Amino acid sequence: MSAQDRSSGVVRIVGGGMTGLTLAYRLVRRGHRVVVHERDPYLGGLTSESTLGGVPVERFYHCVLPTDTALLTLFAELGLDDQVGWNKTRTGFFHNKRLLEMTTTGDFLKFPALTFSDRLRLGWTIAYCGLNRDWRRLDREPISPFLRRHGGRRLFESIWEPLLLAKLGPQYDRFAASFIWATVYRMLSARKAKGRSEKLGFVKGRYGKVFASLRRAIESGGGEVQTGSIVQGIRPAGGPGGHRWTVQVDNQELPADSVVCCVPAPVAAGWLEDSNPEAAAPLKRVDYLGVVCDVLLLRRQLTPYYVLNLTDKSLPFTGVIETSNLTGREEFGDSSLLYLPRYRDQKSPMWDRSDEEVHRESIDGLRRIITDFSEKDILAWQVNRARFVQPVHPVGWGEQLPPVRLANGLGYLSTAQIHPWPVFNDEVVRHVDEHLEEIDRLINAGK
């Protein structure tokens, strides 16, 4: 047990992803004693990295928008602002066995599946989302009826449904219309950004740089970051020493004045269900979509697009993301890096499929898109899985978000509370900053 663990005033943050590390960094700068517990041997959560064919890669795909001001501000504080690269990217659609360019407004207007009336309705739907500043009305309507009402059936099947499938998988209808409002609003804001409006960003050398910098900043401020630290339970202390909570880690009971859980809601609920069922109750309401993602390192460029959306719902994956078309092939040893995600809910049989089965389906699907694709093009592959990626935003979810304060000295902060926005790293950092004062009050009340 470290000296920090034996001292009073310890704040234990459970979870070493973007939320937990950003929160720990902010709290250390405010003078709090912080210990971060991360169960994995690495940091980063969904933004962590692995090695593919000897090449370091991120387990899942990420990009930076020019309007990601909270994230870019954090990078600047960590001295990493010069580590963000910016490139123009292209977007495509695979429609009727053809690859079609869909990068600009003009490309949309020329899309062969749309009539003139469809294009007008598409413009109206986007304008409606852009001009409507209040998402709460749309929080009461399911996403599919909203888009069909404004755009009609053909526009929905040709444009909106492929976009929803790429982000949410076949269970997109579990979401409220506020989700598409937030997505369109974010897209329009990025287009209005000055200087880099036509570009997307990425971290040169991967997000591992960000987490290493956060760890150094936390530790230089007197905090601790413990990887491979498996939390088994969180309980009220009620014993000598004045501590409010104990965190069971590797069969040790570690004292804490305050605890903040920065993990998926079902995980935190499992720790609290027996010892504090009232705190666990709002967390048990949260449902998630997960992702099973085949990642391929290729000898050659497969398409010219960073994102290829799919109108063919019989394909096994929900999109094709060629990250090397954003970063450049030099980031991956002059190879191309391809992600083939399958977004699924917790009951999907996809979770029981073997890696080999998933990969074999990927190969068959790619051959239907790129007819000359061959297994000889593949240098290495791996299937990455994450159960808790995107919290489901059903109708009325804005009024059901889990609270930040679960009990005296017990806080909760995670992507489960981000609404109506999709989960991006910028929203994660913004979420921490928006609730920092509330977390600070919770900690100070526990001292």
C-alpha positions in Angstrom: 0.0 0.0 0.0 1.4 3.4 -1.0 1.9 6.4 1.2 -1.0 8.1 -0.6 -3.3 5.2 0.3 -2.5 5.6 4.0 -3.1 9.4 4.1 -6.3 11.2 4.7 -8.3 13.0 2.1 -7.8 10.5 -0.6 -10.1 10.8 -3.7 -10.3 7.5 -5.6 -11.2 7.7 -9.2 -12.2 4.3 -10.7 -11.5 4.1 -14.4 -8.5 5.2 -16.4 -10.2 6.2 -19.7 -10.5 9.7 -21.0 -13.1 10.7 -18.4 -11.2 9.4 -15.4 -7.8 10.7 -16.4 -9.1 14.1 -17.4 -11.0 14.4 -14.1 -7.9 13.3 -12.1 -5.8 15.9 -13.9 -8.3 18.6 -13.1 -8.6 17.6 -9.5 -4.8 17.4 -8.9 -4.5 20.9 -10.2 -7.0 21.9 -7.5 -4.9 20.4 -4.8 -6.8 17.1 -4.2 -5.0 13.8 -3.4 -6.0 11.5 -6.2 -5.5 7.8 -6.9 -6.7 6.4 -10.2 -7.6 2.7 -10.4 -7.6 1.2 -13.9 -8.2 -2.6 -14.2 -6.4 -3.0 -17.6 -2.7 -3.0 -17.8 -2.9 0.1 -20.1 -4.7 3.4 -20.0 -7.3 4.9 -22.4 -10.3 2.7 -22.4 -12.0 3.0 -25.8 -9.1 5.2 -27.0 -6.4 2.7 -26.0 -4.0 1.1 -28.5 -2.7 -2.3 -29.4 -0.2 -3.8 -31.8 -1.2 -5.2 -35.2 1.5 -7.0 -37.2 4.1 -5.2 -35.1 2.6 -1.8 -35.9 1.0 0.2 -33.0 -2.6 1.1 -33.8 -5.6 2.4 -31.9 -8.1 -0.4 -31.0 -11.0 1.8 -32.4 -11.1 4.7 -34.8 -11.1 8.4 -33.7 -10.8 11.8 -35.3 -10.7 15.4 -34.2 -13.0 18.2 -35.5 -11.8 21.8 -35.7 -14.7 22.7 -33.3 -13.5 20.2 -30.6 -12.4 23.2 -28.5 -12.5 21.4 -25.1 -10.3 18.6 -26.4 -7.9 20.9 -28.2 -7.6 23.1 -25.1 -6.6 20.0 -23.1 -4.0 19.1 -25.7 -2.6 22.6 -25.5 -2.4 22.4 -21.7 -0.5 19.1 -22.0 1.9 20.6 -24.5 0.5 18.5 -27.3 -1.1 21.1 -29.6 1.7 20.6 -32.2 0.9 16.8 -32.2 -2.4 17.2 -33.9 -2.3 16.7 -37.7 -5.0 18.1 -40.1 -5.9 16.6 -43.5 -8.7 16.9 -46.0 -10.7 13.7 -46.2 -13.2 12.3 -48.5 -16.5 10.5 -47.8 -18.2 7.9 -49.9 -21.3 5.8 -50.2 -21.5 2.3 -51.5 -24.8 2.3 -53.4 -26.2 -0.2 -56.0 -22.7 -1.9 -56.2 -21.0 1.5 -56.9 -18.6 3.7 -55.0 -20.0 7.2 -55.0 -18.4 10.4 -53.8 -20.3 12.1 -51.0 -17.8 14.7 -49.7 -19.4 18.0 -50.6 -22.9 19.4 -50.8 -22.6 19.1 -54.6 -22.0 15.4 -54.3 -25.2 15.0 -52.3 -27.1 17.0 -54.9 -25.9 14.6 -57.7 -26.6 11.4 -55.7 -28.5 9.2 -58.2 -30.9 7.7 -55.7 -32.4 11.1 -54.9 -34.9 13.1 -56.9 -35.0 16.9 -56.9 -37.8 16.7 -54.3 -35.6 14.5 -52.1 -32.8 17.0 -52.3 -35.0 19.8 -51.2 -36.3 17.7 -48.3 -32.7 16.8 -47.4 -31.8 20.5 -47.3 -34.9 21.2 -45.2 -34.1 18.5 -42.7 -30.6 19.7 -42.2 -31.7 23.4 -42.0 -34.4 22.4 -39.5 -31.8 20.8 -37.2 -29.4 23.7 -37.7 -31.9 26.4 -36.9 -33.6 24.6 -34.0 -31.6 25.4 -30.8 -33.7 23.4 -28.5 -33.2 19.6 -28.7 -35.8 18.9 -25.9 -38.8 18.8 -28.2 -37.0 16.2 -30.4 -36.2 14.2 -27.3 -39.9 13.1 -27.2 -39.9 11.7 -30.8 -38.2 8.5 -32.1 -35.5 9.1 -34.6 -36.9 7.1 -37.6 -40.4 8.7 -37.7 -38.8 12.1 -37.4 -36.6 11.6 -40.4 -39.3 10.0 -42.5 -41.7 12.8 -41.7 -39.3 15.5 -42.8 -37.6 13.7 -45.6 -39.8 10.9 -46.9 -39.1 7.2 -47.3 -36.6 7.3 -50.3 -34.4 9.9 -48.6 -34.5 7.9 -45.4 -33.4 4.7 -47.1 -30.8 6.3 -49.3 -29.1 8.7 -46.9 -30.3 8.7 -43.4 -30.5 5.0 -42.7 -26.9 4.2 -43.9 -25.6 7.0 -41.7 -27.6 5.7 -38.7 -26.4 2.2 -39.4 -22.8 3.4 -39.5 -23.1 5.0 -36.1 -25.7 2.9 -34.3 -26.1 -0.3 -36.1 -29.5 -1.9 -36.8 -30.9 -0.8 -33.4 -30.9 2.9 -34.3 -34.7 3.1 -33.7 -34.1 2.9 -30.0 -32.8 6.5 -30.1 -34.7 9.7 -29.9 -34.6 12.3 -32.7 -32.5 14.6 -30.5 -29.6 12.3 -31.4 -29.7 13.1 -35.1 -30.2 16.8 -34.2 -27.0 16.7 -32.2 -25.1 14.9 -35.0 -26.3 17.4 -37.7 -25.7 20.4 -35.4 -22.1 19.2 -34.7 -21.5 18.7 -38.4 -22.8 22.1 -39.4 -20.7 23.7 -36.6 -17.6 22.0 -38.0 -18.3 23.3 -41.5 -18.6 26.9 -40.1 -15.2 26.6 -38.3 -12.6 29.0 -39.6 -9.2 27.8 -41.0 -9.7 24.0 -40.9 -13.4 23.7 -41.9 -12.6 21.2 -44.6 -10.2 19.1 -42.6 -10.3 16.5 -39.9 -7.6 16.0 -37.2 -5.8 13.1 -35.6 -3.1 12.7 -32.9 0.2 12.0 -34.5 1.5 8.8 -33.1 -1.9 7.9 -31.6 -3.8 8.8 -28.4 -1.3 7.0 -26.3 0.7 10.2 -26.2 -2.3 11.9 -24.6 -2.7 9.4 -21.8 1.1 9.3 -21.1 1.0 13.1 -20.8 -2.1 13.0 -18.5 -0.4 10.4 -16.3 2.8 12.5 -16.0 0.7 15.6 -15.1 -1.2 13.7 -12.5 1.8 12.1 -10.9 3.8 15.3 -11.0 1.0 16.9 -9.0 1.2 14.3 -6.3 -1.5 11.9 -7.6 -1.1 8.2 -8.5 -2.3 6.2 -11.5 -2.4 2.5 -10.9 -3.0 0.1 -13.9 -3.9 -3.5 -13.4 -5.8 -2.3 -10.3 -8.9 -4.4 -10.3 -11.8 -3.0 -8.3 -14.1 -5.6 -6.8 -16.5 -3.5 -4.8 -17.3 0.0 -3.2 -18.8 0.1 0.2 -19.5 2.7 2.9 -16.7 2.6 5.5 -18.6 3.1 8.7 -15.4 2.2 10.7 -12.5 4.0 12.5 -10.3 6.5 10.7 -13.0 8.9 9.6 -13.1 7.6 6.0 -16.5 7.5 4.3 -15.8 4.7 1.8 -13.7 1.7 1.1 -12.7 0.5 -2.3 -11.9 -3.2 -2.6 -9.0 -3.6 -4.9 -7.3 -7.0 -5.4 -8.8 -8.2 -2.1 -7.6 -5.2 -0.1 -9.9 -2.7 1.5 -8.5 0.8 0.6 -9.9 3.8 2.5 -11.2 6.9 0.7 -12.9 10.1 1.7 -14.5 10.3 -1.7 -14.9 8.0 -4.7 -15.8 8.9 -8.2 -16.7 6.1 -10.6 -15.8 6.8 -14.3 -16.8 3.5 -15.8 -19.8 2.2 -17.7 -23.0 2.3 -15.6 -23.6 -1.5 -15.4 -20.1 -2.0 -14.0 -20.5 0.7 -11.3 -24.0 -0.6 -10.5 -22.6 -4.1 -9.9 -20.2 -2.8 -7.3 -22.9 -0.8 -5.5 -26.0 -3.0 -5.8 -25.5 -4.9 -2.5 -24.0 -2.1 -0.3 -25.9 0.8 -1.6 -28.9 -0.2 -3.8 -30.3 3.4 -3.9 -27.0 4.6 -5.6 -27.1 1.7 -8.0 -30.7 2.2 -9.1 -30.2 5.1 -11.6 -27.2 3.3 -13.1 -29.1 0.1 -13.8 -31.4 2.0 -16.1 -28.6 2.8 -18.6 -28.3 0.6 -21.7 -25.5 0.6 -24.2 -24.6 -0.3 -27.7 -21.3 -2.1 -28.1 -19.0 -2.7 -31.0 -17.3 -5.7 -32.6 -14.7 -4.3 -34.9 -12.4 -6.2 -37.4 -9.2 -4.2 -37.8 -7.1 -4.9 -40.9 -3.6 -3.8 -41.8 -3.4 -3.8 -45.6 -0.6 -3.7 -48.2 -2.5 -1.2 -50.3 -5.1 1.6 -50.1 -8.5 0.0 -50.4 -10.6 3.2 -51.2 -9.9 6.9 -51.4 -12.4 7.5 -48.5 -11.9 8.0 -44.8 -15.5 6.9 -44.2 -17.5 4.8 -46.6 -21.2 4.5 -45.8 -23.2 1.5 -46.9 -26.7 1.4 -48.3 -26.6 -2.4 -48.6 -27.9 -3.6 -45.3 -26.9 -7.2 -46.1 -23.2 -6.4 -45.7 -21.9 -7.8 -42.4 -20.4 -4.5 -41.1 -22.0 -1.1 -40.6 -19.3 1.0 -42.3 -15.8 1.0 -43.7 -13.4 3.4 -42.0 -9.9 3.7 -43.7 -8.0 5.6 -41.0 -4.8 5.8 -43.1 -6.7 8.1 -45.5 -7.0 10.6 -42.6 -3.5 10.1 -41.1 -1.4 9.1 -44.0 0.0 5.7 -44.5 3.3 6.7 -42.9 1.6 6.5 -39.5 1.4 2.7 -40.1 4.7 1.7 -41.7 3.5 2.7 -45.2 0.5 0.4 -44.8 -3.3 1.1 -44.9 -5.4 0.7 -41.7 -9.0 -0.3 -42.1 -11.8 -0.6 -39.4 -15.0 -2.6 -40.1 -17.3 -2.0 -37.1 -20.5 -3.9 -36.2 -22.5 -1.9 -33.6 -24.8 -4.2 -31.7 -26.9 -4.2 -28.5 -26.2 -6.3 -25.5 -28.5 -9.2 -26.6 -27.0 -9.6 -30.1 -25.6 -13.0 -31.0 -22.6 -11.2 -32.5 -21.0 -11.3 -29.0 -20.8 -15.1 -29.2 -19.2 -15.2 -32.7 -15.6 -16.2 -32.8 -12.9 -13.8 -34.1 -12.3 -16.1 -37.0 -16.1 -16.0 -38.0 -16.2 -12.3 -37.8 -13.1 -11.9 -39.9 -14.3 -14.4 -42.5 -17.5 -12.4 -42.9 -15.4 -9.2 -43.2 -13.4 -10.7 -46.1 -16.6 -11.8 -47.9 -18.2 -8.4 -47.4 -15.1 -6.5 -48.7 -15.1 -8.6 -51.8 -18.6 -7.4 -52.6 -17.4 -3.8 -52.4 -13.9 -4.1 -53.9 -14.1 -6.9 -56.4 -10.3 -7.3 -56.7 -9.7 -7.4 -52.9 -7.7 -10.5 -51.9 -6.6 -12.0 -48.7 -3.1 -11.4 -50.0 -3.7 -7.7 -49.4 -3.9 -8.4 -45.6 -0.7 -8.0 -43.6 -2.4 -8.6 -40.2 -5.8 -8.5 -38.6 -7.5 -8.6 -35.2 -11.0 -8.3 -33.8 -11.5 -5.8 -31.0 -14.7 -5.8 -28.9 -16.2 -3.3 -26.5 -19.5 -4.0 -24.7 -20.2 -0.4 -23.6 -19.6 2.2 -26.3 -22.6 4.4 -27.0 -25.3 4.8 -24.3 -28.7 4.4 -25.7 -30.7 7.6 -25.9 -34.4 6.5 -25.9 -37.3 8.9 -26.0 -37.3 11.1 -22.9 -33.8 10.1 -21.9 -32.8 13.7 -21.2 -35.0 13.5 -18.1 -33.5 10.2 -16.9 -29.8 10.8 -16.9 -27.9 9.3 -13.9 -27.0 12.0 -11.3 -23.4 13.0 -10.6 -23.9 12.7 -6.9 -24.9 9.2 -5.9 -24.4 9.6 -2.1 -22.3 11.6 0.3 -18.8 11.4 -1.0 -19.8 9.1 -3.9 -19.8 10.5 -7.4 -20.5 9.2 -10.9 -19.2 10.7 -14.1 -19.2 8.9 -17.5 -20.5 9.0 -21.0 -23.8 7.7 -19.7 -24.6 11.3 -18.8 -23.7 12.8 -22.2 -26.9 13.8 -23.9 -28.1 14.4 -26.6 -24.6 14.4 -28.2 -22.9 11.3 -29.6 -19.9 10.1 -27.6 -16.7 11.8 -28.8 -13.6 12.6 -26.9 -14.4 16.3 -27.1 -17.7 15.7 -25.4 -16.0 13.6 -22.8 -13.6 16.4 -21.9 -16.4 19.0 -22.0 -18.5 16.8 -19.7 -15.8 16.7 -17.1 -15.3 20.5 -17.3 -19.0 21.2 -17.0 -19.3 19.0 -13.8 -16.0 19.8 -12.2 -17.5 22.2 -9.7 -20.1 19.7 -8.7 -17.5 17.0 -8.2 -15.3 19.5 -6.2 -18.2 20.2 -3.9 -18.9 16.5 -3.4 -15.2 15.9 -2.5 -14.9 18.9 -0.1 -18.1 17.8 1.7 -16.5 14.4 2.2 -13.4 15.7 3.9 
